[in-house]
Amino acid sequence: MENVINSLKSTALSIGERMTPVLLQSKFRETGVITPTEFVAAGDFLVHHCPTWKWAAGDENKLKDYLPKDKQFLITRNVPCYKRCKQMEHKDNLEKIVDDENGDGGWVDTHHYADSTITEVREHAGQIESSGKQTQVTVEGDDDDDDDDDAADMEEFERQGMINNDPLEASTIAKPSAGASTTDETVGQNTLATRTYDLNITYDKYYQTPRLWLTGYDEHHKPLSVEKMYEDISQDHAKKTVTMEQHPHLPGTGPMPSIHPCRHADVMKKLIQMVAESGKELEVHMYIMIFLKFVQAVIPTIDYDYTRQFNL
């Protein structure tokens, strides 16, 4: 039933997109949306600082005239997915109350005592800190989302803030070597850990925000079924935030999982306001980098974001 509803929504939105005029004037600070030109600028910034991302043109018959022909969407390939989401399920013995002396009871890091592999995927949640002339805002891609709506609730992300180093000096997480040796006892576990994903970021003309698409492969690089891909999506968001729809630039590929963009602008607007309150400005060219941070809550085990910190 949910798939039928999602299909109807997709059809309605497709019609709505065709009828929606192209946004030409920037409304980034007022509403959190971006123009196609700003999308390209943010994509160029991502490609420059994260070389695993590339621009792609897609099918010639699906070119959008409001985007450059060679910059229709962004793509990164062979992104590792080492664990299933169920392996990150809530456990009381992994919890720790963090910053419980700040007067409001602090917040709970649900995987504080998790093993190192999990904690690489789930960064420690940050907090807004003010001291003297310098205000640091920390942003993390935690997946403990309290979303009751049909799309990703980014309030969790808003509470966690922005990350605090310069993108030009962003640290990277080295991918494990594909040829790493294994023992007989760990072969099964390592085989499970070799799923990979291709990720695309398109511009959604109706919602006027970026939109993320997923294509998963097993350890033999054969396409994953929809059911298998849902194993790598937070169960709070599967079939709600993530829906199966046709990629706008890749016809013939069949429905692909996509993170629905209906809340993205609202969250970005709140982040802009939050950063402004700290005396800083959130620049539009950083939109996609921040976007990748907050969608990590939906796909916490797909380790696509190797840039950890940046300044605002």
N, C-alpha and C positions, 0 to 999 in steps of 0.2 A: 504493500500500500504506500509506504514511504517513497519507493522508487517511482510510482505513478505520480504522486504529488510533486516530486522533484522534477519529473519530466514535464509536467504541466507548467511548473514555475519556469523551467528553462525555456520553454516555447514562448511563454508570455514575455520573459525578459529579452529574448531574441528580437521579438517584435518591438519592444520598448527601446532597445538599443538602436534599431534602424531609424526610429522616429526621434531619437535624442540628438540634438545638434552637437557638433564638436565644441568642446569647451576651449575658448580662445583666450580669455582673460584669466589670469591667475587668481584663484580663490583659496590658495593653500593655507594662509594664516587665518582666514575667516571661517572656513568650513572643513579644512583637512583634505580637500580633493586636489588633484593636479591636472594640468593640461597635457596633451600629448607631447608638447615640446619639453615640459618639465619631466615627464616620464623618460624621455630620451636622455636628458641631462643627468637624471638620477641613475639611469642604466649605464651611461658612460662612466660615471663615478664608480659604480660597482665593478665594471669590467676592468677599470684601471687599477683598482686596489685589490681585486679578487680575480686573478687571471683564470681561475677555473670557469668563470662565467664568460659566455660569448654572446654576441648578437647573432640572430638568425633571421632569414627572410621568409621561410615557410613556402607554402604553395602559391605559385604566381596568381592563381585565380582567386586567392583569398587575401590579396594584399589590401591593406587599409590605406586609403589615400592621405589620411591625416598623420601617417608615420612614414619615415624614410624607408625606401624599398629594402635596404639592407639592415634595417633596425626595426623589424616588426615585433620581435619578442626576444627575450633572453633565455639562454639555455645553459645548463651545466649537466655533465654526463657522469655516469658511474660513481654516484655518491654512495658511500657505504652505509649500510644499516645493520648494525651488529647485534641488536636485540629486538625481540618483540615487545610491544607495549605491556603485555601481561607480565613480563619479567620485571616491570617497574611498578607493579601494583603496590598500593599503600600497605605498609607494615609499621606497627607501633614501635618496634624496636629500632627502626631507622630514624625516628623523629628526634628533633632537638628544637627547643624554643630558642630563637635567636633574638638578641637585643631586647630582652625582657625587662630592662631597666629604664626604658625610655618613657615610662608612664602610661603606655597604652597596652601593655601586656606582651609586646613583641609580636613576632610571627613565627609560624612553624615551618621549618625546613623538613619536609617529609622524607627526604633521602639523604640526610646529613651523614649517616653512618653506612651508606651504601658502598658497594665495592667501587674501585677506581674506574672501571669501565663505565659504570652508570654515571658516576659523578662527572666524567668527561662530557657526557651527553647533556646532563642537567647541571648547569653552572649554579654556583651558590647565588641565591637571590640577593639582590642589592637593596640599598635604601638611599633615600635622599639625605645628604649630609651637608650641613652648612658650617663653615668655620672661617671667621675673619673675612678677608676680601674674596676668598675663593669658595665657590659653591660647586660641589660635585654631585651629579645625578647619575645613578647607576641603573642600567637597564639589562634585564636578563630574560632569557627565553624559557621560563619555567612552565611546566605543563600541568600544574595544579590549578585548573581553571574552573570557576564556579558557574559556568555558562548554562543558563536555563533557556536561552533563546535559540533560534534556528541557525545562528552563526556564531563564530568565535567571539566570546566575551573577552575583550582586551583589558577589562578593569584589573585583572590580575597583573598584567604587564604594566599598567599604569602605576600600580602600587609599588612595583619593583624598580622602576626608574631607568636611567640611562647608563651606559658603560663609559668608563672614565679615561681611556687613553686615546691618543691621536690615531686616526685611521692610517696615516702615513707610517706609523710605527706599530701597526696592529700585529699582534703575535699570531702565529699560526699553529695549528695542531697537526702534527705529522701523521699521515695515514700509515697504518701498518703495512709492511711490505706484503705484496701478494704471494711472494715466494717464501714467506716465513715458515720455518720448520715446525712441525707439530708431532705430538706423540700419539700413539694409538688410542690412549684414553681420552684425548681431546679432539679427535677427528670429527666426531659428531657435533660437538659444540661449535667448532670452528666452521664447519659446513653451514650450520644454521646462521652464522654471523656474516656470511658472504653475500647476502642479498644486496643489490645495488638499485639505485633509482636515477632516472633522468628527470630533472626538474625544469619547468618552463615558467617564465613570468611574462604575462601578457598585460596589455592595457585594456581595462574594461571601460568601454565608452559610456555605458549606462551609469555605472557607479563612479566613474572618473577616478579610479584607483588601480593600482597593480592587482594582479590575480595570479595565484600559484597553481600549477598543474603538475601531476605526478604520473610517472610510468615506472613500474617496478619489474625487476628481473630476479630470478632465483640464482643459485650458485653456478648453474650451467648457462646463465644468461638467456634463459627462456622466459617469456613474459609471465608475470604473476597473474593469477586470477583475481577478480575483484575481492573475493573473500580473503585471499592471502594478503592483498594490499591493506585491507581493513585491519589486519593484525598489527600493522605498523602505524596505525592512526589511533590517537587517544580515543577511548570509548566514550568519553564525554562529548566528543565531536563527530564521531563516525555517523554518517547518514543524516547529520544535521548541518554542521559546519561544512563537512566534506560531502559533496554530491557528485554524481556521475553525469558528466556533460560532454558534448562534442567540442574538441579544441577548435578555436576560431581560425587557426592558421594551418591546421594539419587534418584535412578531410580524409576519410577512409581509414583512420586509425581506430574508429569506434569510440564510445564514451570513455572518458578518462576521469579519474578522481581530481576534483578541484576544490580548493578552499574558497568558500563563498565570500565575496567581498563586501557584503552589505553593511558590515560594522566598521570596516577599515577607516573610513573618513572620520567617523565620530571619535574613534580612539586617537587618531593622529591629531585631531583638533584639541583633545584634552591634553595630549603630550606637549603640544605647542604651548598651551596655556601654562602647564606645569613648569616647563623650562623657562618661560618668560617670567614666572614668579620668582625664579632663582636668579634673575638678572641676566639671562642669556637668551640667545635666539636659536631656534631649530631651523636649519637651512634646508631648503627644498631638495637640494642635490643629494642629501643624505636619506631621502625618503625610503628608497628601496632597501638600504642597509638596515634601517630600523624596522621596516616591514618584515624582513627576514628574521629579525629577532623575535617579534611577537607571534609570527606564525609557527615558530618552533614549539609553542605550547600544543599545537595540534598534531605535529609529527615529531615528538621528542626524541625518537631513536634514529631518525634519518639525519646523519651527521654532516649536513651540508654547509654549515656556517663556520668557517675556520677563522674568521676575523672575530676576535673576542672583545676588543675594547676600542673605544674612540672618544674623542673630545667633542663637546658641543660648544 
